[in-house]
Amino acid sequence: MSKFSSNLSRREFLCAGLAAAALPTVKMKPLKLLILGGTAFLGPHLIEAAQARGHQITLFNRGRTNSHLFPELEKLKGDRDPNKDDGLKSLETAVKDGRTWDAVLDTSAYYPRVVGAAATALKGAVGHYQFISTLSVFADRSVDVFEDSPLAQVEDPATEKVTGATYGGLKALCEAAAEKSMPGQVSNVRPGLIVGPLDTSDRFTWWPQRVAKGGEVIAPGKPDAPIQVIDVRDLAAWCIHLIEQKTVGVFNAVGPGSRVTMQEFLHGCKIVLGSDASFTWMADDFLLENKVRPYTEIPLWIPREGAPYGTAQCQKAMSAGLSFRPLGDTIRDTLTWSQTRADDHRWRAGLASAKEIELLTKWSTKDGE
Ligand SMILES: NC(=O)c1ccc[n+]([C@@H]2O[C@H](COP(=O)([O-])OP(=O)(O)OC[C@H]3O[C@@H](n4cnc5c(N)ncnc54)[C@H](OP(=O)(O)O)[C@@H]3O)[C@@H](O)[C@H]2O)c1
């Protein structure tokens, strides 16, 4: 049984995310912003960041997700898909009536047809199209990726079935559709795993919760595997900053500001949360043989089967103002938020306690140990 240790001091870990200076607080004329989406995870943080800067916001969505939020905002009801219900009619009517926005922030498109439709409906009425894309656009993540690295392809570009195999390629086509519709006026933002308060995917949230609980914790795979996440609040503030600065182009967007390994992350959770957790490292093969699902059942674990780990390079975004809070703050704030949820809420990622115990027992008796 290997026990965990780290060379990173508490102070170093707490500062590991700190790379760039905080965004400048320049007074400016309030902007009119339209968000296509806005009410699940990233959206509410974009709204908070925009409101903190005094901007005016209009939301366009179906009114299904957290419809109680933001009663003070103007809401246009409709569907991104022009073929569904009233489609984009409310937007088209607003534009016909002479409405304009300084920028549209598109958080809710997964295939290019809907990006093209929104951009067409908004033609002449918005000055900047910000599309929230993803780092999944890249063809090969076993190498470091820069903004111009090769992109994933979808076999059928017209498919609207969003799966693990098509998600990245379709998002790349969405980026291209935005740029084609509004050349030179688009910021395509490619976040990695977005984490922090309101993240109900639990793909990060589970770890602070599990480590805080203490006891013997399974540490997956290779201790020196890099982890990359971005705090939703850093991402949101920077997205608004890009719009304020009229900055266009393609940007990878993930933290922390300096390299953090799985081992450092787990140890960081332990020290930040004051936990008595001990870590038992289990090999990729053992976990896979025991049918543990990477990424969802054990969050942040991505076995590479011999291939190296590439990282997403974000110097371009950092030069355009992206900064990162300390990862320790993200861990602590995510746990604090998670503890506001009902005790019996359904975890959408993470290892069930019974399976964890079963695996720890099996690992300790493996090969007659
Ligand atoms: N989470 C991650 O780790 C991660 C990583 C990389 C990239 N991303 C990208 O980040 C983006 C952020 O997603 P989010 O969910 O947090 O954004 P969000 O803006 O907080 O929520 C999604 C919004 O889209 C609306 N919506 C969904 N389907 C719609 C439709 N057919 N027509 C109109 N509105 C619709 C929803 O409202 P209604 O349901 O009421 O319509 C909701 O307001 C996504 O594009 C995702 O690809 C996420």
PDBQT file of the ligand as one rigid body, heavy atoms in Angstrom, charges set to zero:
ROOT
HETATM    1  N1  LIG A 401     -18.807  22.231 -17.753  1.00  0.00    +0.000 N 
HETATM    2  C1  LIG A 401     -17.602  22.105 -18.275  1.00  0.00    +0.000 C 
HETATM    3  O1  LIG A 401     -16.677  21.589 -17.639  1.00  0.00    +0.000 OA
HETATM    4  C2  LIG A 401     -17.318  22.632 -19.658  1.00  0.00    +0.000 A 
HETATM    5  C3  LIG A 401     -16.043  22.506 -20.179  1.00  0.00    +0.000 A 
HETATM    6  C4  LIG A 401     -15.768  23.059 -21.435  1.00  0.00    +0.000 A 
HETATM    7  C5  LIG A 401     -16.756  23.716 -22.127  1.00  0.00    +0.000 A 
HETATM    8  N2  LIG A 401     -18.005  23.806 -21.607  1.00  0.00    +0.000 N 
HETATM    9  C6  LIG A 401     -19.027  24.540 -22.355  1.00  0.00    +0.000 C 
HETATM   10  O2  LIG A 401     -19.507  25.548 -21.497  1.00  0.00    +0.000 OA
HETATM   11  C7  LIG A 401     -20.823  25.922 -21.897  1.00  0.00    +0.000 C 
HETATM   12  C8  LIG A 401     -21.505  26.278 -20.621  1.00  0.00    +0.000 C 
HETATM   13  O3  LIG A 401     -22.629  25.548 -20.315  1.00  0.00    +0.000 OA
HETATM   14  P1  LIG A 401     -23.579  25.903 -19.081  1.00  0.00    +0.000 P 
HETATM   15  O4  LIG A 401     -24.619  24.858 -19.132  1.00  0.00    +0.000 OA
HETATM   16  O5  LIG A 401     -22.818  26.090 -17.866  1.00  0.00    +0.000 OA
HETATM   17  O6  LIG A 401     -24.228  27.324 -19.569  1.00  0.00    +0.000 OA
HETATM   18  P2  LIG A 401     -25.435  28.129 -18.951  1.00  0.00    +0.000 P 
HETATM   19  O7  LIG A 401     -25.624  29.314 -19.826  1.00  0.00    +0.000 OA
HETATM   20  O8  LIG A 401     -25.262  28.368 -17.501  1.00  0.00    +0.000 OA
HETATM   21  O9  LIG A 401     -26.697  27.142 -19.090  1.00  0.00    +0.000 OA
HETATM   22  C9  LIG A 401     -27.159  26.627 -20.307  1.00  0.00    +0.000 C 
HETATM   23  C10 LIG A 401     -28.355  27.480 -20.760  1.00  0.00    +0.000 C 
HETATM   24  O10 LIG A 401     -28.744  27.135 -22.045  1.00  0.00    +0.000 OA
HETATM   25  C11 LIG A 401     -30.166  27.145 -22.121  1.00  0.00    +0.000 C 
HETATM   26  N3  LIG A 401     -30.551  26.234 -23.198  1.00  0.00    +0.000 N 
HETATM   27  C12 LIG A 401     -30.255  24.909 -23.286  1.00  0.00    +0.000 A 
HETATM   28  N4  LIG A 401     -30.779  24.401 -24.409  1.00  0.00    +0.000 NA
HETATM   29  C13 LIG A 401     -31.402  25.436 -25.040  1.00  0.00    +0.000 A 
HETATM   30  C14 LIG A 401     -32.136  25.540 -26.256  1.00  0.00    +0.000 A 
HETATM   31  N5  LIG A 401     -32.359  24.492 -27.056  1.00  0.00    +0.000 N 
HETATM   32  N6  LIG A 401     -32.631  26.757 -26.592  1.00  0.00    +0.000 NA
HETATM   33  C15 LIG A 401     -32.448  27.837 -25.800  1.00  0.00    +0.000 A 
HETATM   34  N7  LIG A 401     -31.750  27.793 -24.633  1.00  0.00    +0.000 NA
HETATM   35  C16 LIG A 401     -31.245  26.607 -24.274  1.00  0.00    +0.000 A 
HETATM   36  C17 LIG A 401     -30.610  26.692 -20.747  1.00  0.00    +0.000 C 
HETATM   37  O11 LIG A 401     -31.886  27.177 -20.382  1.00  0.00    +0.000 OA
HETATM   38  P3  LIG A 401     -33.235  26.367 -20.766  1.00  0.00    +0.000 P 
HETATM   39  O12 LIG A 401     -33.002  24.932 -20.452  1.00  0.00    +0.000 OA
HETATM   40  O13 LIG A 401     -34.239  27.029 -19.881  1.00  0.00    +0.000 OA
HETATM   41  O14 LIG A 401     -33.466  26.629 -22.211  1.00  0.00    +0.000 OA
HETATM   42  C18 LIG A 401     -29.565  27.372 -19.871  1.00  0.00    +0.000 C 
HETATM   43  O15 LIG A 401     -29.977  28.689 -19.554  1.00  0.00    +0.000 OA
HETATM   44  C19 LIG A 401     -21.321  24.819 -22.813  1.00  0.00    +0.000 C 
HETATM   45  O16 LIG A 401     -21.349  25.324 -24.123  1.00  0.00    +0.000 OA
HETATM   46  C20 LIG A 401     -20.232  23.729 -22.743  1.00  0.00    +0.000 C 
HETATM   47  O17 LIG A 401     -20.006  23.104 -23.990  1.00  0.00    +0.000 OA
HETATM   48  C21 LIG A 401     -18.312  23.280 -20.394  1.00  0.00    +0.000 A 
ENDROOT
TORSDOF 0
